[in-house]
Amino acid sequence: MTKSLALPPVSRGALRADACIHVLGLAASIAACVTLAAAMPWPVEWVPAFALGLYALGLVAMLGCSAAYNLAAEGRGKRLLRRLDHAAIFVMIAGTYSPVALLGLGGGWGWSVAAFVWAGALAGAGLKLFAPGRFERAAIAAYLLLGWAGIVAIVPLAAALPGLDLALLGAGGLLYSLGVIVHVSRRMPYQNAIWHGFVLAAAACHFVVVLRLAKGLG
């Protein structure tokens, strides 16, 4: 590879910044799950428990696998963690849709959206786990398309959810999408830390929506 094509080395400062963001994200994901559990009225019916459980699974899986992969030393184990990291993004997308579709939207629309997104997410996760390194650009497009798939149900969503929730869902989607631009900008200083910062900000927007849905069960 020529010098003009070679990526610049990652500075220690960038590595430390990314590590701090991952530690913060993992801690926040655990705190978020505890907060959700405390916000739900007990006992919980199976649909809310199922939907919120899928969300918690996706949140911890994405941030946990990302932290494990990005903080791990080079080697065979890191390559496995990379597969899990990329697969967990699909799980997080579907996990986030679960409470929005099943609790916020509900009915036939809700179950249809949830089933469609989970089918796509499981297919994408399987591809990342068993065919790593292939279709990388297609996978990025799949993340974005699956993340915005709910727009097909925008009319019933707008009727079912408060304006604040819709705004937060849209803001989270935009933050994830803008983060993808940073993710592919490999020469940007502190690129990885900035990309993961966008991820945390987007996840925070969506968490507020899920928390409001959980509180609304009472």
GIBEL-V102870 format. One record per helix or strand of 3 or more residues. SS is the DSSP state (a for helix, b for strand). FROM is the first residue (numbers start at 1). TO is the last residue. If there is no record, write none. Layout:
ss = {SS | SS}
from = {FROM | FROM}
to = {TO | TO}
This chain:
ss = {a | a | a | a | a | a | a | a}
from = {12 | 46 | 76 | 107 | 136 | 149 | 163 | 191}
to = {39 | 71 | 105 | 130 | 147 | 160 | 184 | 215}
